[in-house]
């Protein structure tokens, strides 16, 4: 076999010498297999700090590790880049040949790129390496900016994965110098050291008493005595409307529901109005009283009964076959009626089991809206019986450049449909999700993102159209099903670099499509959980339709509005909304991302033109220095109901730390940890201004210096609540998903339910000392109890790295080791040692100075990343600052300078006198 293979290559070489253009005929499947197995790829970010702050330098090393030559054939290697490769030259239909490489690079679509040999390519000999130097748009300071599963393909052959690119941790180089981990010259961030983590939480009281319940009740008294619930207890549940909630209590405590009234050893559940502060959402209020032999749950609604049950469970400890419960009195209600979590299942598919777990956790922490981002450019994830192509094409990513069998690979999905790039929820799956959500008092809000972010829908729709024609449908009828203009010559590039991701607003098929989708969603919800909110997306629509023939024809015959292409986005939102609302008998409310209902100058569209009912706007874009943080209040003042979804504090696809090894994108915030989310103050958005994207301190006063930047909130009643978001570009596995959501979601739940006494309001700034006290109690509860509850559900939450006081004084016996959540365990050892020692966090470790040690946090057999640190002795004469974080790094020298300057000025003035 090997001899035959070599003879074939000899024949190819002869053909090449005689007639080079016929060379591609020599390529055979074993050639692709060889490249997949033996071409070793190493991707290295070389320099973000190249002086222009708009692109970075990278290199790709291509090494032939096998025994054969890689020839100039018709192979193409497909790969992914979040940002444009060679932005001065691409996108360009003819591609761009990288000098001195013989390789031509092309932008395919979205983040999919490819390169192939040009006429100048020289065969890659065994053990030879070809270096490709690239310029790439923007910057890259994280390993997860780069995607796995590069592959080689050629027309007529099976694509082959490049084995060396299966793991990002192996083929992407380290970010170990500042020109690699800093984005630009003004970037203030660097990877956290142990000392940085120690400083970040230095104001914590690690001995604080843990909060007994999260989210914190508005009124609570807990006593030291306990009530023991065993199998002799009963549940009194005489309200038919509360039977489901009573059954959940019965399942948890393993006791029976009693039909007759009893007064001892009983959990009594009854309908009762609960008086709470007028600022709270009384419909979901509850009262919980736990006494010896008696537990009383009262609420005016089944949701309150459910939330009381969650509080009861939180106070409960298993005690053999019984349950020990702290005696307590609680009156409670949420600050917001909308407490949500958004999850993107389109970019990377999320398995049903993981979604069900998320719903259970949301129920535990009293979150009540699950916003599912079901569609995007990269995938359509919900079965539609009327159009099977939406899932047979749109939910399937494969190597098919014509996209007739599936969507082209994106986000590291590879050439086959066996990764997180592919998948969808069947009707039965979706109904099961609805049933679990209903049980946990969570409303499911499906999102079909239009008119942009629609690449998967458009490609599926084209195949639907072709099927109709093949089945004998008349051309005119088939064309009425289209959602894109087949003669549209508009050239645009979406935020995610798609060239064809916007449905056409000028043709009836678009609105017929929307109506059919909504009708089927309504049918899916009926009988399980009625569809009450439908989210239509509306975000990140670029300048499309400029060369659409259908739009030119439409505008030519339309009198008044719309009069130009610039009016078409507003026209789409209004007509699509009416298509949704008029197409169903349900009392539907509509949701949009903020930019879907903002026109020129960020002015909201007239709300009654969209719907007479509530329209919910999700306010997400608030990068402080961009001056757009006022959008939330503008929309509320214009009559929209607003869900605060601020990217700087509530996007869980941002990294947990500013470290290259942390997963996530960082376009809004270089990092967002639980502490940052916990500290969000929803009653005064502008008071959350803390830093620019660069990390430079930035305050509310600086923000509001710009005229109009701090629009006042005139209609606070229109702020519905708040929501956390997870977009899934870098989330490919269950482990990735859980790492990004948990435990940050607990901090989200705390802020959405409970208003801290320390929070800022429109008339007063926040009290950060009280915040730190509140955080200490919250963090103690997470570390000692809440992580255990997540563990019981099998959730692999992120384990934070420890902090350590690396600089110690002569009178200290050793460094203090800290962690974000007291109660966790720390493992440590000297570098090079075999055995790990353990200690609880916030303890003093017996370590020698001037030696390198390794540290990691441990929880239930899992562990954080490992960090290294050297313990050093402080010079006794060196003054020590007690300020934290970057204040300690930047503030103290500035203080010395000010003192010196004042003294010098005083001396000069005296001399002049």
TAHUHU-V147770 format. One record per residue. OMEGA is omega as a letter, one per 20 degrees, with the letter a starting at -180 (none if undefined). D_LAST is the distance of its C-alpha to the last C-alpha in whole Angstrom. Layout:
OMEGA,D_LAST + OMEGA,D_LAST
This chain:
a,100 + a,97 + r,100 + r,100 + r,97 + r,96 + r,99 + r,98 + r,94 + r,96 + r,98 + a,95 + r,93 + r,96 + a,96 + a,92 + a,93 + a,96 + a,94 + a,91 + a,91 + a,93 + a,91 + r,90 + a,94 + a,94 + r,91 + a,93 + r,92 + r,92 + r,89 + r,87 + r,88 + r,87 + r,83 + a,83 + a,83 + r,82 + a,79 + a,76 + r,73 + r,69 + a,67 + r,63 + a,60 + a,58 + r,55 + a,53 + a,50 + r,51 + a,48 + r,50 + r,50 + r,53 + r,56 + r,56 + r,58 + r,61 + r,64 + r,68 + a,70 + a,74 + r,76 + a,79 + a,80 + a,84 + a,87 + r,87 + r,86 + a,84 + r,85 + a,84 + a,86 + r,86 + r,84 + r,81 + a,78 + a,77 + a,73 + r,71 + r,67 + a,65 + a,63 + r,64 + r,65 + a,64 + r,63 + a,63 + a,66 + j,68 + a,70 + a,72 + r,76 + r,76 + r,74 + r,71 + r,72 + a,70 + r,69 + r,71 + a,73 + r,76 + r,75 + a,75 + a,73 + r,73 + a,72 + r,75 + a,74 + r,71 + r,70 + r,73 + r,73 + r,75 + a,75 + a,79 + r,80 + r,79 + a,81 + a,79 + r,79 + a,80 + a,82 + a,80 + r,82 + r,83 + r,79 + a,77 + r,74 + a,73 + r,69 + r,68 + a,65 + r,64 + a,61 + a,61 + r,59 + a,56 + r,56 + a,57 + a,56 + r,59 + a,62 + r,64 + a,63 + a,66 + a,70 + r,73 + r,76 + a,76 + r,79 + a,82 + r,84 + a,87 + r,89 + a,92 + r,91 + r,90 + a,86 + r,85 + r,81 + a,79 + a,80 + a,76 + a,74 + a,76 + r,73 + a,69 + a,68 + a,70 + r,70 + a,66 + a,64 + r,61 + a,57 + r,55 + a,52 + r,50 + r,51 + a,54 + r,53 + a,50 + a,51 + a,48 + a,44 + a,43 + a,45 + a,43 + r,47 + r,48 + a,52 + r,51 + r,51 + r,52 + r,48 + r,48 + r,51 + a,50 + a,46 + a,48 + a,50 + r,48 + r,47 + r,51 + a,53 + r,56 + a,57 + r,57 + a,61 + r,62 + a,63 + a,67 + r,67 + j,66 + a,65 + r,64 + a,66 + r,64 + a,66 + r,67 + a,68 + a,70 + a,71 + a,72 + a,76 + r,78 + a,81 + r,83 + r,85 + a,88 + r,92 + r,93 + r,90 + r,91 + r,89 + a,90 + a,90 + r,92 + r,90 + a,91 + a,88 + a,86 + a,89 + a,87 + r,84 + r,87 + r,88 + r,85 + r,85 + r,88 + a,88 + a,84 + r,86 + r,89 + a,91 + r,93 + a,93 + a,95 + a,96 + a,97 + r,94 + a,93 + a,91 + a,90 + a,89 + r,88 + a,86 + r,86 + a,85 + r,85 + a,84 + r,81 + a,78 + a,75 + r,72 + r,69 + a,65 + r,66 + a,63 + a,66 + a,69 + a,71 + a,74 + a,74 + r,73 + r,75 + a,75 + r,76 + a,77 + r,78 + r,80 + r,83 + a,86 + r,84 + a,82 + r,82 + a,80 + r,80 + r,79 + a,79 + a,80 + r,81 + r,78 + r,76 + r,79 + a,78 + r,75 + r,76 + r,78 + r,75 + r,73 + r,76 + a,77 + r,73 + a,73 + r,77 + r,77 + a,81 + a,82 + r,86 + a,88 + a,86 + r,82 + a,80 + r,78 + r,75 + a,75 + r,73 + a,73 + r,71 + a,71 + r,69 + a,69 + r,67 + a,64 + r,65 + r,69 + r,68 + a,67 + r,68 + r,68 + r,69 + a,70 + r,71 + a,75 + a,75 + r,73 + a,74 + r,77 + a,77 + a,80 + a,82 + r,81 + r,78 + r,77 + r,79 + r,77 + r,74 + r,76 + r,77 + r,73 + r,72 + r,74 + a,73 + r,70 + r,71 + a,70 + r,72 + r,72 + a,73 + a,72 + r,74 + a,73 + a,77 + r,76 + r,74 + a,74 + r,75 + r,78 + a,80 + r,81 + a,83 + r,87 + a,88 + a,92 + a,92 + a,90 + r,91 + a,89 + r,86 + r,86 + r,89 + a,86 + a,83 + a,83 + r,84 + a,82 + r,84 + r,83 + a,85 + r,83 + r,85 + r,85 + r,88 + a,89 + r,85 + r,81 + a,80 + r,78 + r,74 + r,72 + a,73 + r,77 + a,79 + a,82 + a,84 + a,84 + r,84 + a,80 + r,78 + a,78 + r,82 + r,83 + r,83 + r,84 + r,88 + a,89 + r,90 + a,87 + r,85 + r,87 + r,86 + r,83 + a,83 + r,85 + r,83 + a,80 + r,82 + a,83 + r,79 + r,78 + r,76 + r,77 + r,77 + r,76 + r,77 + r,75 + a,77 + r,74 + j,74 + r,74 + r,72 + a,72 + a,76 + a,77 + r,79 + a,81 + a,81 + r,83 + a,85 + r,86 + r,87 + r,90 + r,91 + a,92 + r,93 + r,96 + r,96 + a,98 + r,100 + r,101 + r,103 + r,100 + a,100 + a,97 + r,96 + r,96 + a,94 + r,91 + r,91 + a,90 + r,87 + r,83 + r,82 + a,83 + a,85 + a,84 + r,80 + r,78 + r,75 + r,72 + r,70 + a,68 + r,67 + r,64 + r,67 + r,68 + a,71 + a,73 + a,76 + a,74 + r,75 + a,78 + a,79 + a,78 + a,81 + a,84 + a,86 + r,86 + a,83 + r,83 + r,87 + a,85 + a,83 + a,85 + r,88 + a,85 + r,84 + a,87 + r,88 + r,85 + r,86 + r,89 + a,88 + a,86 + r,89 + r,90 + r,88 + a,84 + r,84 + a,82 + r,79 + r,76 + a,77 + a,74 + r,74 + r,71 + a,70 + r,66 + r,65 + a,68 + a,67 + r,68 + r,71 + a,74 + a,73 + r,76 + r,79 + a,82 + r,83 + r,80 + r,80 + a,84 + a,82 + a,79 + a,82 + a,84 + r,82 + r,81 + a,77 + i,75 + a,75 + a,75 + r,73 + a,72 + r,69 + a,71 + r,73 + r,71 + r,71 + r,74 + a,75 + a,73 + a,75 + r,79 + r,78 + r,77 + r,80 + r,83 + a,82 + a,82 + a,85 + a,87 + r,87 + r,88 + r,85 + a,82 + r,80 + a,76 + r,74 + r,71 + r,69 + a,66 + a,63 + r,63 + a,67 + r,66 + r,63 + a,63 + a,61 + a,58 + r,58 + a,60 + r,63 + r,66 + a,68 + r,69 + r,73 + r,74 + r,74 + r,75 + r,76 + r,76 + r,72 + a,71 + r,69 + a,66 + a,64 + a,60 + a,59 + a,57 + r,53 + a,51 + a,48 + r,46 + r,49 + a,49 + a,52 + a,52 + a,53 + a,56 + a,58 + r,57 + a,58 + r,61 + r,61 + a,60 + r,63 + r,66 + r,66 + a,66 + r,64 + a,64 + a,60 + a,61 + a,57 + a,57 + a,54 + a,55 + r,59 + a,60 + r,62 + r,62 + a,59 + r,58 + r,58 + r,55 + a,53 + a,55 + a,57 + r,60 + a,60 + r,63 + r,62 + a,60 + a,56 + a,56 + a,54 + r,53 + r,52 + r,54 + r,55 + a,56 + a,57 + a,54 + r,53 + r,56 + a,56 + r,52 + a,53 + a,53 + a,56 + r,55 + a,51 + a,52 + r,48 + r,47 + r,48 + a,46 + a,45 + r,44 + r,45 + a,48 + a,46 + r,44 + r,41 + a,40 + a,41 + r,41 + a,43 + r,39 + r,39 + a,43 + r,43 + r,40 + a,43 + r,45 + a,48 + a,48 + r,48 + r,51 + r,52 + a,55 + a,57 + a,60 + r,60 + r,63 + r,64 + a,62 + a,65 + a,64 + a,62 + r,64 + a,63 + r,65 + r,66 + a,67 + a,69 + a,68 + a,67 + a,70 + a,73 + r,74 + r,75 + r,72 + a,70 + a,70 + r,70 + a,67 + a,65 + a,66 + j,66 + a,64 + a,62 + r,65 + r,64 + r,61 + a,62 + r,64 + a,62 + a,60 + a,63 + a,64 + r,62 + r,58 + r,56 + a,54 + a,51 + r,51 + r,49 + a,51 + a,50 + a,48 + r,46 + r,45 + r,47 + a,46 + r,46 + r,46 + r,49 + a,50 + r,50 + a,52 + r,55 + a,55 + r,55 + r,58 + a,59 + r,59 + r,61 + r,64 + a,64 + a,64 + a,66 + a,69 + r,68 + r,68 + r,72 + r,73 + r,72 + r,74 + r,77 + a,77 + a,77 + a,74 + a,72 + r,68 + r,65 + a,64 + r,60 + r,59 + r,57 + r,54 + r,52 + a,49 + a,49 + a,46 + r,47 + a,46 + a,47 + r,48 + a,50 + r,54 + a,54 + r,53 + r,53 + a,55 + r,55 + a,57 + a,57 + r,60 + a,60 + r,64 + a,64 + r,65 + r,63 + a,65 + r,63 + r,64 + r,62 + a,63 + r,66 + a,68 + a,71 + r,71 + r,68 + a,67 + r,66 + r,64 + r,63 + a,60 + r,57 + r,58 + a,56 + a,58 + a,59 + r,58 + r,56 + r,53 + r,53 + r,56 + r,57 + r,59 + a,61 + r,60 + r,62 + a,63 + r,67 + r,69 + r,73 + r,73 + a,71 + r,68 + r,64 + r,63 + r,62 + r,58 + r,57 + r,54 + r,53 + a,52 + r,49 + r,47 + r,43 + a,41 + a,40 + a,36 + r,36 + a,35 + r,37 + r,37 + r,39 + a,39 + r,42 + a,43 + r,41 + a,38 + a,38 + a,38 + a,35 + a,33 + r,32 + r,30 + r,29 + r,27 + r,26 + a,24 + r,23 + a,21 + a,20 + r,18 + a,17 + a,16 + a,14 + a,12 + a,11 + a,10 + r,9 + r,6 + a,5 + a,5 + r,4 + none,0
